[in-house]
Each structure stands twice: as C-alpha cells, then as structure tokens.
C-alpha cells in the first residue's frame, strides 16, 4: 500500500511540473549596477504575465512591421501597423476597439495612410470647468510627409502638412517618424531626414523652431583645418551635419525624452558613458525642456545609457559587444522612465534623478524573452508594462510586490511624506541589501523635512557613494557647527596667516644672512633656502648651483616630504574628494610614485644635455629636481586637510589648488634645468620635450629588459626542471 501511495505521489508531482506554464522558468535576471560597473542582482520589479497576439486582439490579419505603441489615460492601447497602413486601437483588456485605415479627409476625398510610423494621443484638457483642448490621435503618416489627426473615437479631424521655413535646408525631406504633443498642443516631431533637430510647430502646422540638435562629431584635425579654409572652400568641402533622433516621448511636466543612435557618434557616446559624463552632449538619451535645453539629471553611478558592463566576457549578462542601442523611451509613474536596448532586448528603468532602479529582460524563447533585435516599442499602462515586438505581439509585464513598494517609496518621497517613505525604503533594503537607491532614499528621508537627522543620513549616503546628497546633509551640519564657533574661526584664520607670515619673514632673514656671511652652509640653511628659490627661481637656481646653497640631502628631504604629503592625501582625504577610498595607502607605493619619475627625469635630462652642451652635472640636476617638487607638498597637505570640511560645490576649488601646485612645481623644474645648464628659453624648452621622450624610452627599455629577464629565468627554470625530472 505504501508503495502505491509513493508512486501516486511521484506521478502527481510530475504531472504538476509538466502542467506549469513555460513562463514559470526564470526568463531573465533583474539587476542594477555598482559604482564599479558590475551587476548587482535584485528582486524582480516586473514579471511577464502573458502575450497578446493578433488573434486574441480580435484582428483578422496579423500585424506587420509595427513601429510604435502608446496608451491613453483610460488604458487604451494604440499600435502603428506600418505595412498594413493602419492604426489599431485596443481597450485596456487588449480587445479591438477600432481600426483607422481608410478615412475621408477634409476635402471629402477618400484617403489612406502611406507607411505610418509614429502615433501619440492627447487627453481632453479643461480650464475653469470648460473644455480647453479636445483630445486627439496624432499619426505620423511618414511616406506621405504629413501628420494626420483623429478624434478619440477614430473619426477624421485634420491633416497637418509639412512645415515651411527658411531654416530648412534646400534639399530637406520631411519624413516624420515620431511625435509628442504637450498640454498646449505644441507638436514635437522627429524627422529621420531632418538633421537640424526636433521640429517644433503648432497644431496648425506652423513652424516654430528646431530644438535639441545633436552636436556633430568633427575630428581635431578637421576642426583645425576648417579654420584655415576660405568660405568658398568650406562650402565646397563635405557638409558636416548633426544626426537626427530616432524616437521621442514627453512626460507630464512637458519635458521631452529623445533617443538617438548614430554609428559615427558611437566612440563619443562610449566615451561619455565610460567617463561618467553628466553633460548630455553625446548621451544616447536626452531630456529637453520646451526651449531645447538639456536638463537631464545624471546623479547615478553611471549616466542613463542602458548596459554598462558590456566589455566583460564573463559578465554573464550578455554576449553582445558594444554600447546599448536605445530606440525608445517611456514615461512611467512617479517620475520614472524606461528605455530599451534594441540589441539585447533589455529594459532599463531610471528615476528622475537618473539613478538606475532596475534592469530586466533578455533574448530567448521563454515568456518574457524576445528574439534579438525584435522589440519595437514600450509603454506603461498603469502598473503594467507593455512591450511590442516585431511580430506584433504585446508582452504584458505585471509589477511585482517589490515593484509596488519601490513606486510607493518614490511617491511618498515626491509628496514629501518622508516618514512613510522611510518605512518603504527600509522594507526595500530588507529585501535587497545591495540596492543603492534604497540607501539614498533613506538618507534623503533622514535629512529632509522635519526629520533633520543629518548625522545618520551621512552613513546611508556613504553606503551608496552619493556625494551630491551627502554634501547637502553635511552642509547643514557644517552650518550648525560654524554657528557655534563663528568667533573662533576668524581667530584661527588670522592666527595661521600671522604665523605663516612670520615664518616666511624668518626664512627670508636667514637666507639673506647666509648669502653675505661667507660661512659654511648648515643643513638648516639648505632647507630654509627652498623658500627663497620658490619665489625667485632664476636667481635661486643660480645660487643653488654656483654658491652651493643646496645639497643632495636637502633634495632627498624635499622628495621625502612630497612622499609623505601624497601618502597623507591617500589616507586623509575627505569623503567628498575620495568617496570610493581609492588611492594607495602603501607608503612604498608613494615612494615609487615620487622617486621613479624624479630619477627618470634626472637620468634622461643628464643623457640629453650631455649631448647638447649642458653645464649641469648629474648631481646638479638631481638637486634642482628635489628642490622643485616642494610646492606639490605645500599645496597637497592643506588641501587634503580642508577636503574633510568641504561640500561638492567647493571641490573644484581644491582641485584647482592641486593643479596650481603641480604647475608651480613644473615652472620651478623648467627654470631649474634652464639655469643649471645655462640654456636660453627656447633651447631649454626643446630639451625638456626631448627629456620627456627620453623618459618614455627608458621606461620602454626597462620593461623590455624585465621581460627578457623573466624569459631567461623561465627558460633556466624549465631546463633545471627537465634535468631534475630526467635524473
């Protein structure tokens, strides 16, 4: 009896397993990105629920070459069926409401579409209880070079012909493929044959302006060469144009998301991604205000551009090389927005600040997967996310409980209910401890509103490497601290200035006394002399060499001080200056960073100047180099100290001081070599350039020699191992 029961249980389990839908398998992985560009897996925010085919829609003929899909406030879905020259309207349950195919135009003549590619739907707008604007359906009748509008029931409304303006080039072709309309019935049209930017016009077809023209990519040589060309030559040369956008959408604030993918710009786009550029010059997706200004916030670890870890062969997330090909954007709830990667069939969703909330999707055959390069459009339908593929099927993604909590947290944060948002973000963090957006959200809630728990918020911002909001919270803490010690701060500043002034006067007095005493220089005199040399390089380096005011031991001391200064910078920089804690805290590494370039310069310069009649010895050059580097330490130490008390807006000032310190050291080194070798300005400049090339050559020889030594060691080791094995 027990055996029979066991067999029945096993058969029942197998039957249940076989009856599970195909979508029950894991179709894709949801993830975000770390600050290092590595994927961090997270719970699913959306799961595939079902696929809507043309049959379930109630269509007699299959959709062919679909190009766009939008929804309205009632959840109705509008699809552009390009090859069948029609617009298909479905209700919120994805059943056919009506088709727009043949229509009677305003002249009473039968009319039809010619390969339409874009659609947009506006809502009724009321002001003072009266209907101000009537909602309409705008269709880009692409190959007919026009936009056709319909009422929300599908009846014909008007035809908007191609706009006219002198700003269009003579051979311009109006080829509308995407359209967005704001609350004031301004039309924003993307034309694939119009490179001047997005076309802005009224609903009557009156041209207003171009906005958001993509900057063209000229090589450095082309930019230089065109400056020397005459006007006629520039006209005869190849015309340099910008590149048109491929899609467009608009959010509830009237801001425009525009996507672009142009192969000539791929290197610039990739550079913008890898450098984490916050400017939108070569961004694959831009946010434009009605005036055409790029206003997208890019506060995340990486700018919104789709896939980031596309170079790692073992990433496990994709096998397709190159940056994402962004073809469409969709605006979601609470300021979120999504884009899709055409090449990888993946969806990336961001918040309004540009933080990646989640990415999902993949190629494959399971429910929720798509074949490569098959997605045609994406849009939101309330808490449902819709994806239209090349076969005309709609995959419906339902938001999960985790996704609901995430949207709820954003909502509470947007309406400034920070206590509720704090609970939501805490719940998300319990579900996903690697979710940086949750750390930022908690930090915001603690630092904003009536909470004011700034000290606690700093820890959460640190955990997410968010320097922007960390600065905002720290500024409040610093403001409170300064209000408590507002009398002590100026006293300390004045005291430091007085002490510095007295020290410099003391150094000047010692240096003057030593110069006329005729006595043997002490080690203290050699150290004091650097403060005369830094402000009087020509006279200073002359006396350094000819009157022996410096020494090798003094140069070693100053190189050592520079090592300690850089080491202090590595371990003592404030969070704003060094949020990731990068930088070597190994004192030996700092020694190599300082002494290797210094010795390379000394060796290369001595070799070069020996051939070019230089008067300086190896020792003279080394002493000059050692006395030249001290400004780096003098600037680095206070900058590192102050980096613990600045906010993000002040960081550029500290970086400027660092740059000035290196420039100061470079100027001293230049004059030091010039005076040491008794060269004129031009000859010394040429010598320094050749010296830098010589340093590179020496490094090459060193690497080559090390490689040869390693090969010899490996060869000898192999022989010894072989002999030992045979014996």
Secondary structure, 3 states (H helix, E strand, C coil): CHHHHHHHHHHHHHHHHHHCCHHHCCCCCCEEECCCCCEEECCCCEEEEEEECHHHHCCCCCCCCEEEEEECCCCCEEEEECCCCEEEEECCCCCEEEEECEEECCCCCEEECCCCCEEEECCCEEECCEEEECCEEEEEEHHHCEEEEEECCCCEEEEECCCCCCCCCCCCCCCEEEEEECCCCCEEEEECCCCCCEEEECCCCCEEEEECCCCCCCCHHHHHHHHCCCHHHHHHCCCCCCCCCCEEEECCCCCEEEECCCHHHHHHHHHHHHCCCCCCCCCCEEEECCCCCECCCCCCCCCCCCCCCCCCCCCCCCCCCCCCCEEEEEECHHHCEEEEECCCCEEEEECCCCCEEEEECCECCCCCCECCCCEEEEEEECCEEEEEECCCCEEEEEECHHHHHHHHHHHHHHCCCHHHHHHHHHHHHHHCCCCHHHHHHHHHHHHCCCCCCHHHHHHHHHHCCCHHHHHHHHHHHHHHHHHHCHHHHHHHHHHHHHHHHHHHHHHHHHHHHHHHHCCCCCHHHHHHCHHHHCCCHHHHHHHHHHCCCCCHHHHHHHHHHHHHHHHHHHHHCCCCCCCCCCCCCCHHHHHHHHHHHHHHHHHHHHHHHHHCCCCCCHHHHHHHHHHHCHHHHHHHHHHHHHCCCCCHHHHHHHHHHHHHHHHHHHHHHHHHHHHHHCCCHHHHHHHHHHHHHHHHHHHHHHHHHHHHHHHHHHHHHHHHHHHHHHC
